[in-house]
Amino acid sequence: MMTGSIGVHELTLIAELLQTTFRIPVGEEASLRGQIEVLQVEIVAQKEETAILQAEVARLRPWVEGDAEIRAQTAALEADLVAARGDHN
């Protein structure tokens, strides 16, 4: 599995390879390049959205972890209360 991002140079090479391999007419090459540019914009937007979501997760993580800790403490206190009631009944 490849990691990282594909740049303009790589996409241009892919377009050239497709044109050479499949004998894509010159007019269609321009169309493909346009589609590649649209995909590049979409990739950038996806990366920006991912960064925003990652920041939001990082911001909320302490709250969630704190909530889990509070729940564990509450459960322990409830268990102590049940045990204490059992001792006096």
PyMOL CGO cylinders between C-alpha atoms (Angstrom):
from pymol import cmd
from pymol.cgo import CYLINDER

trace = [
    CYLINDER, 0.00, 0.00, 0.00, 1.39, 3.38, -0.98, 0.3, 1, 1, 1, 1, 1, 1,
    CYLINDER, 1.39, 3.38, -0.98, 1.49, 6.24, 1.44, 0.3, 1, 1, 1, 1, 1, 1,
    CYLINDER, 1.49, 6.24, 1.44, 1.97, 9.93, 0.92, 0.3, 1, 1, 1, 1, 1, 1,
    CYLINDER, 1.97, 9.93, 0.92, 0.42, 12.18, -1.65, 0.3, 1, 1, 1, 1, 1, 1,
    CYLINDER, 0.42, 12.18, -1.65, 0.53, 12.24, -5.40, 0.3, 1, 1, 1, 1, 1, 1,
    CYLINDER, 0.53, 12.24, -5.40, 1.87, 15.49, -6.80, 0.3, 1, 1, 1, 1, 1, 1,
    CYLINDER, 1.87, 15.49, -6.80, 1.34, 17.28, -10.10, 0.3, 1, 1, 1, 1, 1, 1,
    CYLINDER, 1.34, 17.28, -10.10, 4.44, 15.69, -11.58, 0.3, 1, 1, 1, 1, 1, 1,
    CYLINDER, 4.44, 15.69, -11.58, 3.27, 12.16, -10.81, 0.3, 1, 1, 1, 1, 1, 1,
    CYLINDER, 3.27, 12.16, -10.81, -0.22, 12.87, -12.13, 0.3, 1, 1, 1, 1, 1, 1,
    CYLINDER, -0.22, 12.87, -12.13, 1.26, 14.34, -15.31, 0.3, 1, 1, 1, 1, 1, 1,
    CYLINDER, 1.26, 14.34, -15.31, 3.35, 11.20, -15.77, 0.3, 1, 1, 1, 1, 1, 1,
    CYLINDER, 3.35, 11.20, -15.77, 0.26, 9.06, -15.27, 0.3, 1, 1, 1, 1, 1, 1,
    CYLINDER, 0.26, 9.06, -15.27, -1.65, 11.10, -17.87, 0.3, 1, 1, 1, 1, 1, 1,
    CYLINDER, -1.65, 11.10, -17.87, 1.24, 10.77, -20.33, 0.3, 1, 1, 1, 1, 1, 1,
    CYLINDER, 1.24, 10.77, -20.33, 1.47, 7.04, -19.70, 0.3, 1, 1, 1, 1, 1, 1,
    CYLINDER, 1.47, 7.04, -19.70, -2.26, 6.64, -20.27, 0.3, 1, 1, 1, 1, 1, 1,
    CYLINDER, -2.26, 6.64, -20.27, -2.07, 8.65, -23.47, 0.3, 1, 1, 1, 1, 1, 1,
    CYLINDER, -2.07, 8.65, -23.47, 0.86, 6.61, -24.76, 0.3, 1, 1, 1, 1, 1, 1,
    CYLINDER, 0.86, 6.61, -24.76, -0.46, 3.24, -23.64, 0.3, 1, 1, 1, 1, 1, 1,
    CYLINDER, -0.46, 3.24, -23.64, -4.05, 3.67, -24.73, 0.3, 1, 1, 1, 1, 1, 1,
    CYLINDER, -4.05, 3.67, -24.73, -3.42, 6.12, -27.56, 0.3, 1, 1, 1, 1, 1, 1,
    CYLINDER, -3.42, 6.12, -27.56, -5.68, 8.76, -26.08, 0.3, 1, 1, 1, 1, 1, 1,
    CYLINDER, -5.68, 8.76, -26.08, -6.42, 11.55, -28.57, 0.3, 1, 1, 1, 1, 1, 1,
    CYLINDER, -6.42, 11.55, -28.57, -4.90, 14.95, -27.81, 0.3, 1, 1, 1, 1, 1, 1,
    CYLINDER, -4.90, 14.95, -27.81, -8.30, 16.55, -27.11, 0.3, 1, 1, 1, 1, 1, 1,
    CYLINDER, -8.30, 16.55, -27.11, -9.07, 13.93, -24.52, 0.3, 1, 1, 1, 1, 1, 1,
    CYLINDER, -9.07, 13.93, -24.52, -5.68, 14.50, -22.92, 0.3, 1, 1, 1, 1, 1, 1,
    CYLINDER, -5.68, 14.50, -22.92, -6.76, 18.04, -22.04, 0.3, 1, 1, 1, 1, 1, 1,
    CYLINDER, -6.76, 18.04, -22.04, -9.96, 16.62, -20.59, 0.3, 1, 1, 1, 1, 1, 1,
    CYLINDER, -9.96, 16.62, -20.59, -7.97, 14.14, -18.51, 0.3, 1, 1, 1, 1, 1, 1,
    CYLINDER, -7.97, 14.14, -18.51, -5.68, 16.89, -17.28, 0.3, 1, 1, 1, 1, 1, 1,
    CYLINDER, -5.68, 16.89, -17.28, -8.75, 18.88, -16.26, 0.3, 1, 1, 1, 1, 1, 1,
    CYLINDER, -8.75, 18.88, -16.26, -10.12, 15.90, -14.40, 0.3, 1, 1, 1, 1, 1, 1,
    CYLINDER, -10.12, 15.90, -14.40, -6.77, 15.42, -12.69, 0.3, 1, 1, 1, 1, 1, 1,
    CYLINDER, -6.77, 15.42, -12.69, -6.77, 19.06, -11.58, 0.3, 1, 1, 1, 1, 1, 1,
    CYLINDER, -6.77, 19.06, -11.58, -10.28, 18.63, -10.16, 0.3, 1, 1, 1, 1, 1, 1,
    CYLINDER, -10.28, 18.63, -10.16, -9.13, 15.51, -8.30, 0.3, 1, 1, 1, 1, 1, 1,
    CYLINDER, -9.13, 15.51, -8.30, -6.14, 17.39, -6.92, 0.3, 1, 1, 1, 1, 1, 1,
    CYLINDER, -6.14, 17.39, -6.92, -8.44, 20.10, -5.55, 0.3, 1, 1, 1, 1, 1, 1,
    CYLINDER, -8.44, 20.10, -5.55, -10.66, 17.42, -4.02, 0.3, 1, 1, 1, 1, 1, 1,
    CYLINDER, -10.66, 17.42, -4.02, -7.63, 15.72, -2.45, 0.3, 1, 1, 1, 1, 1, 1,
    CYLINDER, -7.63, 15.72, -2.45, -6.50, 18.99, -0.89, 0.3, 1, 1, 1, 1, 1, 1,
    CYLINDER, -6.50, 18.99, -0.89, -10.03, 19.59, 0.44, 0.3, 1, 1, 1, 1, 1, 1,
    CYLINDER, -10.03, 19.59, 0.44, -10.12, 16.06, 1.89, 0.3, 1, 1, 1, 1, 1, 1,
    CYLINDER, -10.12, 16.06, 1.89, -6.75, 16.60, 3.58, 0.3, 1, 1, 1, 1, 1, 1,
    CYLINDER, -6.75, 16.60, 3.58, -7.96, 19.90, 5.06, 0.3, 1, 1, 1, 1, 1, 1,
    CYLINDER, -7.96, 19.90, 5.06, -11.16, 18.25, 6.29, 0.3, 1, 1, 1, 1, 1, 1,
    CYLINDER, -11.16, 18.25, 6.29, -9.14, 15.38, 7.78, 0.3, 1, 1, 1, 1, 1, 1,
    CYLINDER, -9.14, 15.38, 7.78, -6.88, 17.86, 9.58, 0.3, 1, 1, 1, 1, 1, 1,
    CYLINDER, -6.88, 17.86, 9.58, -9.93, 19.66, 10.99, 0.3, 1, 1, 1, 1, 1, 1,
    CYLINDER, -9.93, 19.66, 10.99, -11.43, 16.37, 12.18, 0.3, 1, 1, 1, 1, 1, 1,
    CYLINDER, -11.43, 16.37, 12.18, -8.15, 15.27, 13.73, 0.3, 1, 1, 1, 1, 1, 1,
    CYLINDER, -8.15, 15.27, 13.73, -7.92, 18.58, 15.61, 0.3, 1, 1, 1, 1, 1, 1,
    CYLINDER, -7.92, 18.58, 15.61, -11.49, 18.14, 16.85, 0.3, 1, 1, 1, 1, 1, 1,
    CYLINDER, -11.49, 18.14, 16.85, -10.73, 14.59, 18.04, 0.3, 1, 1, 1, 1, 1, 1,
    CYLINDER, -10.73, 14.59, 18.04, -7.64, 15.84, 19.85, 0.3, 1, 1, 1, 1, 1, 1,
    CYLINDER, -7.64, 15.84, 19.85, -9.71, 18.61, 21.45, 0.3, 1, 1, 1, 1, 1, 1,
    CYLINDER, -9.71, 18.61, 21.45, -12.42, 16.20, 22.63, 0.3, 1, 1, 1, 1, 1, 1,
    CYLINDER, -12.42, 16.20, 22.63, -10.17, 13.33, 23.72, 0.3, 1, 1, 1, 1, 1, 1,
    CYLINDER, -10.17, 13.33, 23.72, -9.49, 14.72, 27.24, 0.3, 1, 1, 1, 1, 1, 1,
    CYLINDER, -9.49, 14.72, 27.24, -13.22, 15.13, 27.80, 0.3, 1, 1, 1, 1, 1, 1,
    CYLINDER, -13.22, 15.13, 27.80, -13.94, 11.56, 26.76, 0.3, 1, 1, 1, 1, 1, 1,
    CYLINDER, -13.94, 11.56, 26.76, -11.06, 10.17, 28.81, 0.3, 1, 1, 1, 1, 1, 1,
    CYLINDER, -11.06, 10.17, 28.81, -12.14, 12.32, 31.76, 0.3, 1, 1, 1, 1, 1, 1,
    CYLINDER, -12.14, 12.32, 31.76, -15.71, 11.07, 31.37, 0.3, 1, 1, 1, 1, 1, 1,
    CYLINDER, -15.71, 11.07, 31.37, -14.51, 7.46, 31.41, 0.3, 1, 1, 1, 1, 1, 1,
    CYLINDER, -14.51, 7.46, 31.41, -12.46, 8.15, 34.53, 0.3, 1, 1, 1, 1, 1, 1,
    CYLINDER, -12.46, 8.15, 34.53, -15.44, 9.77, 36.24, 0.3, 1, 1, 1, 1, 1, 1,
    CYLINDER, -15.44, 9.77, 36.24, -17.63, 6.79, 35.33, 0.3, 1, 1, 1, 1, 1, 1,
    CYLINDER, -17.63, 6.79, 35.33, -15.07, 4.38, 36.76, 0.3, 1, 1, 1, 1, 1, 1,
    CYLINDER, -15.07, 4.38, 36.76, -14.84, 6.40, 39.98, 0.3, 1, 1, 1, 1, 1, 1,
    CYLINDER, -14.84, 6.40, 39.98, -18.64, 6.57, 40.21, 0.3, 1, 1, 1, 1, 1, 1,
    CYLINDER, -18.64, 6.57, 40.21, -18.92, 2.82, 39.73, 0.3, 1, 1, 1, 1, 1, 1,
    CYLINDER, -18.92, 2.82, 39.73, -16.31, 2.24, 42.46, 0.3, 1, 1, 1, 1, 1, 1,
    CYLINDER, -16.31, 2.24, 42.46, -18.17, 4.57, 44.83, 0.3, 1, 1, 1, 1, 1, 1,
    CYLINDER, -18.17, 4.57, 44.83, -21.46, 2.83, 44.07, 0.3, 1, 1, 1, 1, 1, 1,
    CYLINDER, -21.46, 2.83, 44.07, -19.84, -0.54, 44.77, 0.3, 1, 1, 1, 1, 1, 1,
    CYLINDER, -19.84, -0.54, 44.77, -18.49, 0.81, 48.07, 0.3, 1, 1, 1, 1, 1, 1,
    CYLINDER, -18.49, 0.81, 48.07, -21.95, 2.12, 48.95, 0.3, 1, 1, 1, 1, 1, 1,
    CYLINDER, -21.95, 2.12, 48.95, -23.57, -1.23, 48.18, 0.3, 1, 1, 1, 1, 1, 1,
    CYLINDER, -23.57, -1.23, 48.18, -20.92, -2.99, 50.26, 0.3, 1, 1, 1, 1, 1, 1,
    CYLINDER, -20.92, -2.99, 50.26, -21.42, -0.56, 53.12, 0.3, 1, 1, 1, 1, 1, 1,
    CYLINDER, -21.42, -0.56, 53.12, -25.17, -1.05, 53.05, 0.3, 1, 1, 1, 1, 1, 1,
    CYLINDER, -25.17, -1.05, 53.05, -24.64, -4.79, 53.06, 0.3, 1, 1, 1, 1, 1, 1,
    CYLINDER, -24.64, -4.79, 53.06, -22.49, -4.54, 56.17, 0.3, 1, 1, 1, 1, 1, 1,
    CYLINDER, -22.49, -4.54, 56.17, -25.19, -2.68, 58.09, 0.3, 1, 1, 1, 1, 1, 1,
    CYLINDER, -25.19, -2.68, 58.09, -28.23, -4.72, 57.03, 0.3, 1, 1, 1, 1, 1, 1,
]
cmd.load_cgo(trace, "trace")
